[in-house]
Amino acid sequence: MLHQKNTWTSLSITMLTFLILKPSKSNCLANVKPNIVLLLADDLGIGDIGCYGNNTIRTPNIDRLAKEGVKFTQHIAAASVCTPSRAAFLTGRYPIRSGKWHLGLNCESRIDHCHHPLNHGFDFFYGMPFSLMGDCEYSVLSEKREKLEMKLNFYIQIIVLSIFTFTIGRFTGLFPVPWKITIGIAIIGFLFFLTQHFLYILIKYGDCFLMRNHTITEQPMNFKRTTYLILKEALSFIERNKHGPFLLVISFLHVHTPLVTTEKFLQRSKHGLYGDNVEEMDWMVGEVLETLNNEGLTKSTLVYFTSDNGGSLESQIGSEQHGGWNGIYKGGKGMGGWDGGIRVPGILRWPGVLPAGRVIDDPTSLMDIYPTVAHLGGGEVPQDRVIDGRDLMPLLQGEVQQSDHEFMFHYCLSYLHAVRWHQKNSGIVWKVHYMTPIFHPEGSGACYGRGVCPCFGKGVIHHDPPLLFDLSKDPSETHPLSPDTEPLFALIIEKVEHAVQEHRATLTPVSEQLSTFNNIWKPWLQPCCGTFPLCWCDWEEDHK
């Protein structure tokens, strides 16, 4: 990042962030650089918020933002799962274009911090640089622990079988393997057994920690005070930089599982622990807004609220739902192109600049925030790469009446599942699905028992001809059109396929970031404030 005195002081809370700002030669708002506060929820369903139709979970502060600002009804994430969606949010590009997503904290050693926000344009960081997992709090079996336990169990079985075979061979004389080899294999098997037995503790102490800049301040995290510590840091940043302009990114741990909720908000909502967690996050939003008001910054600050993807329908513990509700939209987190996983809240408030109470129904994207922020900061987006996001200010201020997005491409990993076509001359939004996940059990609307729906292979249905929906009339995607019911069916499919060909011509091959190799546990890269695996420290000064 090119640092300048007249650019923002910036802080990233609990997220990896890329920010590139270069001075712009012409900028109608060059003399009006606002403070920017970006609020990003984790796995929040669009149907969980009052201003989007919920009347059972209390979200007065988020609703207030919508009342005092602009609300998008068709705000689209670039992916239905966290990692690629956040990569797109931070770069303004479809995740399939990027050769490096956030795969942890380090690359070659446990102290190189190559993925750290301070290495990608931010001045300060406080929070959790990893994904929040069930092992961090409630001893719920996380996907990471489940896969590691399966692998360790497989290796243990192989080792036991090998020892048995070598012992038999030794006594019968068929293949006399030296005892040293057999004993060595047995020791390795015992270590695998111990690792499997203590895997939960290893993950809790290894992956669940807080950092301030490059220093681990708490390992493992004490969730009784995590919400307070993150909020305290964010409010302190606003107070320290009130003479601005500043950029503050708050990526909430809410409402990702485990649903870490302070005692003050437990058993307050009508929707169990999940509802409690949503209401606590709304309170945190309110505290941020109140601090801006107390410091006289409300009118000089653009506040944006969204979620990285839709609610996780499969997140359940017993009979209790721990994932969100996506309203009338089909599907949820990890379900390719279904709108329940990619249609997210989108609210922007800037009093005196953006009209209060305005609702925009045109398609917009989380990728639009990157060029919008660059523009407001007096900069320009990089010219050496394709930027898929669009500056939102002309649309927000009414200078243009339609979104600049004609086509949106909905990927699941590297697989194109669906395409959105905003037919501007008619206002219709068509949706074409090439692939959709197979729900389990059939007709359930989710992939229960799998954790997340697959993106390819036997877990998806390939549609030929593709499924076609008119989202303008059927936002729930329940009535697929056919050549018999839609006279323009063939022309629409042809138009969308031509757009797909043009889009693919702009892509260059990149490494698959969610491949097995990129996601295996690498203990030598594990951050640790002690001697691995004995990672423990607590440097937080205020424990209240």
Buried (B, 14 or more C-beta within 10 A) or exposed (E): BEEEEEBBBBBBBBBBBBBBBBBBEEBEBBEEBBBBBBBBBBBBBBBBBBBBEBEEBBBBBBBBBBBBBBBBBBBBBBBBBBBBBBBBBBBBBBBBBBEBBBBBBBEEEBEEBBBBBBBBBBBBBBBBBBBBBBBBBBEBBBEBBEBBBEBBEEBBEEBBEBBEBBBEBBEEEEEEBEEEEBEEBBEBBEEBBEBBEEBBEBBBBBBBBBBBBEEBBBBBBEBEBBBBBBBBBBBEBBEEBBEBBBBBBBBBBBBBBBBBBBEEBEEEBEBBBBBBBBBBBBBBBBBBBEBBEEBEBBEBBBBBBBBBBBBBBBBBBEEEBBBBBBBBBBBBBBBBBBBBBBBBBBBBBBBEBBEEEBEBEBBBBBBBBBBBBBBBBBBBBBEEEEBBBBBBBBBBBEEEEBBBBEBBBBBBBBBBBBBBBBBBEEEBBBBBBBBBBEBBEEEEBBBEEBBBBBBBEEBBEEBEEBBBBBBBEEBEBEEBBEEEEBEBBEEBBEBBBEBBEEBEEEEEEBEEBBEEEBBEBEEEBBBBBEEBBEBEBBEBEEEE
